[in-house]
Amino acid sequence: MLTSKQNNALNIMMALSEEKVIPVRDLISEVSLSVSYLESLIAVLRDEGLVKSMPGMYGGYALSRNPASITVTDILSAFSASDTPYPVVRALISVSLKDLQNSAQISKT
């Protein structure tokens, strides 16, 4: 079972998966989180090298690399309490963020 932090981190990463800078206000609207909670999750994702921040008037957040090279395990492990990922996290090691995005788009149609 995923923690709320892991679930919210996946939602954040899905919102950023278009490889463009997303302003904070748009990201908050997309994922329905408070500014402080969003910033705390983004800080972890940034420390793990998954997200980058862009300062300035047109700033916001973007993925630090191509979504095809980011695995679901990368995201979930950033919020795992131990160094050994849970079995469900390990099972998702070959699933990329791009795969997850494509799956979500298919299920919406």
BELMOGI-V149512 format. One record per residue. N is the residue number from 1. BURIAL is b if it has 9 or more other C-alpha atoms within 8 Angstrom, else e. Layout:
n | burial
N | BURIAL
N | BURIAL
This chain:
n | burial
1 | e
2 | e
3 | e
4 | e
5 | e
6 | b
7 | b
8 | b
9 | b
10 | b
11 | b
12 | b
13 | b
14 | b
15 | b
16 | b
17 | b
18 | e
19 | b
20 | e
21 | b
22 | b
23 | b
24 | e
25 | e
26 | e
27 | b
28 | b
29 | e
30 | e
31 | b
32 | e
33 | e
34 | e
35 | e
36 | e
37 | e
38 | b
39 | e
40 | e
41 | b
42 | b
43 | e
44 | b
45 | b
46 | b
47 | e
48 | e
49 | e
50 | b
51 | b
52 | b
53 | b
54 | b
55 | e
56 | e
57 | e
58 | e
59 | b
60 | b
61 | b
62 | b
63 | b
64 | e
65 | e
66 | e
67 | b
68 | b
69 | e
70 | b
71 | b
72 | b
73 | b
74 | b
75 | b
76 | b
77 | b
78 | b
79 | b
80 | b
81 | e
82 | e
83 | e
84 | e
85 | b
86 | e
87 | e
88 | e
89 | b
90 | b
91 | e
92 | b
93 | b
94 | e
95 | b
96 | b
97 | b
98 | b
99 | b
100 | b
101 | b
102 | e
103 | e
104 | e
105 | e
106 | e
107 | e
108 | e
109 | e
